[in-house]
Every structure is written in structure tokens, then in C-alpha cells.
Amino acid sequence: METLGVQYVEFFISSLEQRDENGNPKYVEKEFVRITNPGGKDVAEREVQEKDKIAYMAQYKAFKDGVTYEGEGFKLRDCAFLTKSEIEMCVRAKIYTVEALAGVEENGMKALGLDAHTLRTKAENWIKSRSSADALVNQINALEKRLDAQSDLVNELQMTKGLLSEKDVQIKELNEKIQSLMEMEKNVESKGKK
């Protein structure tokens, strides 16, 4: 199967008929994987191999945990730019995330119907706007860090200014004491000369 866009991978259990040495049928449950290109009818289905467990680790873990895996990315059911019927149409085509919708190739567009190109364009525009918003958020975070650093510097300067003011007061007091002592010494000397 040719890989187109973001694939939908689903693990499931199925029973296989096996015959014993006498030819009697018995059924054994086995794990299978179904790989579908978004919007495509091209489906690969096979018994799970070790490489599948590694390549599709998140999907396999969800399967083992009994959870439906809808893919990595922003879920269509949580987005505001699609109507409920558009989301339902995407889900029927095994498309669960905005990223998967944006990655649908021409072969997969048929499953989305006449509005396929519009839906894909909406998803692409949403991703672009989100990356622009992410860039703005990063810039804001960087500015906030700089502001915090500057605020810390201002606080440090204010503390230093306060310490300097205290030193100025102490120096003034010491100068006054020195002046007082010098005057007392002069007074003592002038009384001693009389």
C-alpha cells in the first residue's frame, strides 16, 4: 500500500480458523492491524507483526488499554472551524485530526465528497494560523522573561540605592561627629592656652 498523508492505524482482535492434526476446526484469536490512508479506500489489513507494535506504538498502546486511538494532533471534534456534519464526514473517512485532514492526498479526497478541497484548505489555514499564534506566544514568553529579568535588575538597583542612602546617612553622621570632636578639641586647646 502506498503511504499517502497521515495514516489511520487500527488494531483489533479477530478469530482465525485453524485445523488440528485430525482436521477438526478450532478458532484462535489473533491481533490484527488495519492501515488506512486518510479518506482513502486503500486499506491494508494483516496479522500484527513486531514492526507494527514499534512503528505504531501509540496506537498499539491505546488498543491494549482498550481506548480508541484517534491519532496525534488536534482532534476535529474539538475544532470550531468545521460544522458537525463536516466532522462526521471526516470521521466516516477515518480522519480524526486537523493534521490528518490537512494531509489528505488527492486519492483520499473522494471519500470527503465535493467539499474535500475546502475542508483540506480550512485545516491547512488553521495549522498556519496556529503556528503563527505559537510564534507570537513564544515571542510573548521571551518578552516576559526579559521583563522579569529587568524587574529583578530594577529591584537590585533599588536595594543598592537604599544601601547607598544608608551609607550616605552614616557618612553624614560620622562627618558631624568628626566636626563635633574637632570643635571640642579646639575648645580644649584654646582653654589650655589661657
Summary of the structure (lengths in Angstrom):
residues: 194
radius of gyration: 38.0
end to end distance: 121.1
largest distance: 142.5
contacts: 485
relative contact order: 0.09
helix: 60%
strand: 16%
